[in-house]
């Protein structure tokens, strides 16, 4: 086992991959993680609070692994710090995405299933359903209310003339208490700034940038189905292939309703490691 | 005489390394074939050889992980681009295979790359020299 930990940094350094992540923070498209690759990502959500609310910073970490070319699984760990209040661990999520169709089509569906073990202090707002997060109550109160939730999404995504267009329909059920089924949506589009790769190795070339816009928000629940009294945002998104193995993403989200924060800022850094699945299985004796 | 035998030994070694570096066991998936209209597509960059360098960069980013870096060393089940069974396919067929992938065999779709970048990949693949299959 000691041998494994000694070898791990060498293994990681030698397996750098070069794939660029899409720029969305909330919307999913139909592109899955490549089989055997592990994508490590650190991201955060913060906002400009309304009067009477407190500034918060909510980081999360993702471990995204391509099990097969049509199945991606992902583990999230998240927390948050509220200025003048406290720092708390807010829980974890395990998601799976399945792509039922083998080939590319005009519209490509993906089925999404996630289990969430969170408390009510969660602020990352990876998706917004129902009426959105409670950003007014103190952490000491919110962290004691745990929520076991099951979330499903229907992801529809198309690549059309070098544009990606994606729509997500979200249904979430809190298994811990009777809130009915909560609904939400996300949609977006993006484009690579240059569509022909230059022969030179460059970092600030347009080909290394993806830019677009996403829209997301809650749609109420079965108890109160409505777009009113929910958070809704429009958010420009941009990603930059900052080095051969890493992507930086940034998105300012602008609230469209009174229940939304005036501005949400999201940023993320992802680092992809290729072939980690097969390398680890070889390390433990499986033949290639 | 000695120089000649050294030359022959070196040539045999190079041939052996090339053959061993290839993936002669690679067999096309018979179910993985491009529709006729896709197979007939012509590479719009065929008259722009300057785009090949960008294709090489994209190849190293996206393909070399499984298919090797063009020297014929790759994962067991991945296509070896040096083999005639790959090089004999039309540009349109290779473009279609890059776009759609073969998800049952672990080849992901690369439709996330802009169309011109996928044609750049085809352009670069054509510069790889095919080696006859060992009988």
Interface residues (C-beta under 8 A of the other chain):
Chain A: X17 X18 X19 X22 X29 X31 X32 X34 X35 X66 X68 X69 X70 X99 X102 X103 X104 X159 X161 X162 X164 X192 X195 X196 X197 X198 X199 X200 X201 X244 X274 X275 X288
Chain B: X50 X51 X52 X53 X54 X55 X56 X57 X58 X60 X61 X62 X65 X75 X76 X99 X100 X101 X102 X103 X104 X106 X107 X108 X109 X111 X112 X114 X115 X116 X117 X120
